[in-house]
Amino acid sequence: MSTFTGFLRTRADDDLVALLRGRPDLAAPSPTTMSSLAVRATSRGSLERALASVDAGVLQVVEAVVALGGATRDRLRTAIADDETGFALVDASADRAVALALLFDSADSPDPLRAAPGVAELLGPYPAGLAPASSHDPDVAVVDELPAAPAGVQPVLDALTWGPPVGLAPSHSTATAAAVEWMLRRGLLVRGEGRHVILPRTVALALRGGRTHRSAALPPAPTFPTRAAATVAAESADAGERLVRLVTRLARTWERSPAGVLRSGGLGVRELRRLTAELEVDERTAALVVELAASAGLVADDGEEAPSFVPTVSFDEWSGQPLEQRWLTLARTWTATTRTPWLVGGRDDSGTVRSALGPDVARSWAPRLRRSVLSTLADLPGLAAPDESTVMELLAWRTPRAVPPASAVSAVLAEAAAVGALGAGALSAAGRALLEAPDDGPDPAAAALAADVPAAVDEMLLQGDLTGIVPGRPSDELEDLLDRAARVESRGGAVTVRFTAESVRAAFDAGATADGLLADLTRFSLTPVPQALEYLVRDAARRHGQLRAGAASSYLRSDDPALLAGLVDDPRLAGLGLFALAPTVLVAQAPTRELVDTLRAHGLAPAAETPDGHVLHLAREVRRAGRRGRGSAGRREVATPTTDADVAAVIRRLRAPEPAPGSAGSSSGGRERANREPDGPLDPTPDDLSEHGTDDPGDALLVLREAVADKANVWVDLVGPTGRPERRLLRPLRVDGGRLRAADVQRESELTVAVHRIASVRRVRPVTDEESA
Amino acid sequence: MTNGPLIVQSDKTLLLEVDHDQAEACRRAIAPFAELERAPEHVHTYRLTPLGLWNARAAGHDAEQVVDVLLEYSRYPVPHALLVDVADTMSRYGRLQLIKDPVHGLVLHSLDPAVLAEVTRSKRTAGLLGERLDDTDVIVHPSERGHLKQVLLKLGWPAEDLAGYVDGEAHAIALDQDGWSMRPYQQQAVDGFWHGGSGVVVLPCGAGKTIVGAGAMAKSSTTTLILVTNTVSARQWRDELVKRTSLTEDEIGEYSGARKEIRPVTIATYQVLTTRRKGVYSHLELLDARDWGLVVYDEVHLLPAPIFRMTADLQARRRLGLTATLVREDGREDEVFSLIGPKRFDAPWKDIEAQGYIAPADCVEVRLTLPDRDRMLYATAEPEDKYRLAATAPGKNRVVEQLVAQHPDDQVLVIGQYLDQLHELADHLQADLITGETTVHERQRLFDAFRAGEIHKLVVSKVANFSIDLPEASVAIQVSGSFGSRQEEAQRLGRIMRPKGDGRTAHFYTVVARDTVDQEFAAHRQRFLAEQGYAYSIVDAEDLAGA
C-alpha cells in the first residue's frame, strides 16, 4: 500500500512546484531529499501553517477525511454536500487539499483519499464532531430502536449528533437522566470519563445520514458597493504621494532636531505628539509613518551615547528617486514588515504604554494578515469597497483556523488606505500589483502607481491675497519652490499655498534672492505676479540680513582705534584670526586664553574682561546614521524561493538520486521477514524510508507518523536511560509534543517515550485488520 | 474626468477657476450650499460647512443635487469620503421637525424614532421637552422653542421649524414705489424670506438692505419691531421708511437712549435693549409691548449675545435678519442659524457690483517710512503703546493732504481711530469733524451737508462705521483702525460702495507706517480686501509726492 512518501514521489514536477508554492515553508531552506521533504511536510509546525492557510471548504474536506478515516471522492461528496454546487466545491477543495499534501491519494486502498500523517492530531479529539472509532462501537442497527425511545432522548440526540459528541449526564433523576440511562443501556451512548457520556461515531453517523457535515461550506456571497475607477486611482495615488511626503517630512524634521531614543528602545509619547503636530496628521498615521520609515531603513537609531533617531544615508538615496520608486520602497516594506503600528499608544499586559519603534510593536503574523486582506479584496469582482465586517466575514471563510482579530483587520484596512493600496476603500491597481511577488524586472506596483498619479503641473495662479494655486499635482521643481517660499494651506486635486513674510524669509534663509525668487514665481505663474506679492518679497528681502550674526571665540575692545587697526594688520597675529567689527571692537577666532597669551607675548598688555566671553556657534547640524537593513521580515522574504524558476531548481535537486548513507547490509530481505526481528543494526535504505527504515531522527518521525496512520508495526531502537540500546516491536499510536505513544506488540503493554531517545526506526509489513483482531 | 472649473479638495474647500467657461454656471450651482470664503482675481475658494449644507437643505436642495453638482463640475475625481460626508450631514437636517399639533400644541416630531430617542436622552434637552406622546412625537414647552433649536443644532440634529408664527397685530403697510422700484434681487430676497418663514438675507453693503426690510414689512402688513445698531442708523431707517412706504412719521417710533416711543413700527437700538439696571434688562417689556408680527434684525453679524437670549423667546414671531456677511468675529454663526433662521437669500458682492448697483472700488495701501527719530521712539515704546504710536505717526497728515489734493472733485471721507489725530487732521484739511462727542443733531446736519455736496471733506471717527449712508462718498482715507478687524473693513468699504451717479470708481486708501504693527494690521486688511476680490495695490508715500 502506498505511503505518504510514496505519494510525494509519484507527484509530477508541476504538482511539486504547486506544493512548494502553496507551502513556502517547505522550500526554505531547500529540502535535499524527497524523504526530508516528506518529513518536513508532516511536521506539526508545517501542517499547522498549512491548515491555517486553507479556506473553510478545504478544511471541511480534510476534517471529513480524518473523521471517516479515509474516503473515496464520491463518499466525500455525499458526506458533505447535497447539490451540484456543493459537489463541485468538495471536489475542488479535495484537489486543493491534495495539492497541499494535506490529503493524499493512495491508489491501492479502498478509501484512496487519506489524511497526511500528523493532520489528525491537529484537528482535535472530535474531527467533524464525531467520536473516535472504537472497537466497542455499537452496530448501526441500534438506531432502529429510537422510534420507541422515551421523551427525553431526542433533545440529548439533538445536542450530541452534530458534535461535540460528549455530554455531561445529569446527576439528578430528571427525565433527561432517565433518557441517558435508557440510551446507555441500548448502547446509543457509552460512558466516558466521570459523568461524561459519548455518542458513538456509528450512531452519530447513522443519525446524520452518513454525513460528516450538515452542508458544504460555500464561500460567503456578500454585497458591497463598488467605486468608479477614476476615484480609486485618484485616491490611491493621492494617498501614496502623501505617504512619501510624510516620510520625507519626518526625515527633514529629524535631521534638524533628532528625536531621542527611549531606554527601552522606542520613541517617546511626547516625541510622537510633536510629530503629529509637525506632520499635521493624527497619532496613528504618525506611528505608521515612523514605523515604515524605520523598517525601510530611512531613519534609524544613530547609536550615539545619548541615542537619537536620525535619517540614514539610505534616505538621501531614496529621496533622489522618482516618486513611484520612493513609494514602492515604502509599500513593499509595508507588506513585508512585522511591525504593527496600530498597537502604538496602547498598553501591554503589564500596563506599559507601547511606544512607536519600541520592541513590543511587532507581530510575526502581520505580513500574512496584510497579504490576506489585500487578496481578499483582490478576489472580489470589480472595484469592490466592502466594509470592515464584510472583509471579516470573507477572512473567516478564507482562513477559518486563523481568523484575525477585528481590530487588526480594521487597522490593516486603514493602513492600506494610507499606503495607497486602497483608493476610496477599493483595491487600486498599485495595491493589486503589491500582491505579486517582486522579481528582477521593474516592479509592476511602481508602474501601476505611476500610471495613476496625475501628470505633474508646472504652473500656478498667483493672486492678490498672497495665495497661489497649483491646479493639479505640482512638478518636483515647483513643489520645491513652494516648499521653500510658501506655506501649504490645502492639498488634494490642487495645492493652495500662501505666501507670508515668514515663508518668504525662510526662502531667503535658504539662500534665495529677491530677484531669483521673483523670477521663479514669474516663470511658473500663468498670470503676472501680483503687485502685493512682489511687494512682499521685496519687503522681506529689504529686511533680510539687517541683523548680521557670525561666530567668534573672543573679542578685543579698546578706546584707541589706531591700536586695534594695528593689530588687524600685524602679520605675526594672523593666527588669531582677528577681524574688525567696528573701529573699537575686534573679534578673534582664537579663544580668550590664547588671544591674551599671544598678545602678551608680543609685548601688549591686554586684560581679560569676563571669564566666559563665548559666542555660540549656531551652524545647523545635519546628522546621519550608517546604513541599516530593512528589518528582519524583509530578509526572510528574500530567502524563500519565490519565482517558478527557483522552485523548479529545488525540485531538480529533489529528483537527484539520494546518497546512500550506509551501504553495508541490505534490507532486501526485510520485506519478507514480517514481524521478525531483523539482524544487525536497523539499516535504512535510501530509496524508501517508509518501506524500510531510518536512523535519521527527522525521518524517524515521518516513519512513525505514517505507521500511526497506517496502524503499522515498526521496529524501534530505543536508547535506555543507561545509554544501552534496546530493540522493540511497537505499534505507534500517536506522535505528539516530542513524544511517541505506542503499543508494545510483544509485551502487550503501552509505552510513551521521548522522541529523542529513538535511535532508529524500521517499518514492518503493515498489519491487516484480521491480524490485529 | 471632465475638464471642469471646480477642484474639490479633501479638506472640503472648493476651488473655482473664474476664467473657465463654465465658471459662471458652476458658481450658480454651488452657491446654495457652499460658503464663499474668498474671491480673489483667479480662483475663488468656497467651503462646505454643516451650516452651509443645512442652509441648502432648508432651501429645498437635497444631498443628491449637491453631489451631482460636485461631480458635474469637478475637474478631478471627488474624494469619496467627502461625498459620503455631504450626504450624511445633509440627511441630519429636518429629521426632527417642530410642528403645531391641534391637540398638544408645540410638538417635536421625528421622522426617525432613533434620532428622537437620542435627543430625548441627551442631558442638554432636559427640561426643554415635555411628555413623550409616542415613538415619534414629544411635547415641547412653547417657551423653550428657541432654546431647544439651539440645543438640537449643537447635538447635530438641526430641527426644521414648521410650527408657524402668530399673525401679530395687523397694520397696513404698502411700498410707495413712486419714482423708484425694487431691484430684482431685492424682490427675490423678500420672496425668499417670506417663503422660508424666518431667516437671514445676505446682501453687500450698499445693496439696499433697508429696502428689503421695507418689502418684508409690506408683505407682512403687521406691527413691526426693528432692531438696529445705533441711533443714527435708527433715524436713517425711519427716513427711509417714510420715503419708501406708506408709513408716516407718526406711525414710526424710536426706542433708544434718548426717546422711548412705542408705535406700530418701532425702531430700537441693540444698546437700549441690552442696558441693565441692577443686573436686569430694564427694557425687556418692549418685546411684549405689542403683538409684533415681524421682527427685523439689522446687521445680524453684530447682534450681541443678550439679544440672542431674548430672541430665543421670540420664536413664534417672524424674524428677518439682514447682514452683509454671515461671518461673525465671535464664531456664533450657529446661533444665527438656529434662532433667526437659515440663510434665505445671498447675492455675492461682485455680482451686484457687476450689475452696477454698487460701485467698483480700488484699494490702495500707502506706506510711509517713519523718520529715524520716530523709529527710535517706536522701537523703545511699551508694547501696548506701539500701535497708537505707529497709527498716529505725524507724517500721515502730509500723506492725507496729498491724497485729498489728488481728488479735488470727489467727496472725501477721512476715517480714524484716535481723536487727537482726527482733530489735527481736521485742522490741517480745514474739514469738519464727527466723533462720538458730536451731538446727534450736529452729526445729522454734517451728514446731510456732505450728502448734498455742500461740504467735500469730512473727518470721522469710528462712529461712522455702521449704517450711515453716505452715497456720494467716493474716496475714503483710513489713517488708523481698530487692529485690522475684518468686520470694520467691510463696514468702511461699505461707506463708499454706494453707486455713484456717474459710475466713478471708488477709492479706498489706507495709510500705514512701514515696519510697524500698523503694517501687520494692514496685512490683515489687504488679505480681506483681496479675498473680496478688490484690486489692491501698495504704493510708497515718497512716490505719492511725485505723482
Interface residues (C-beta under 8 A of the other chain):
Chain A: R227 A228 A230 T231 A233 A234 E235 D238 A424 G425 P454 L461 L462 Q463 G464 D465 L466 T467 I469 P471 G472 S490 R491 G492 G493 A494 T496 A501 T527 P530 Q531 A532 Y535 R543
Chain B: M1 I7 V8 Q9 S10 D11 T13 L15 E17 R38 P40 E41 H42 V43 T45 S74 R75 Y76 P77 V78 P79 H80 A81 D515 A523 Q526 R527 A530 E531 A535 Y536 S537 I538
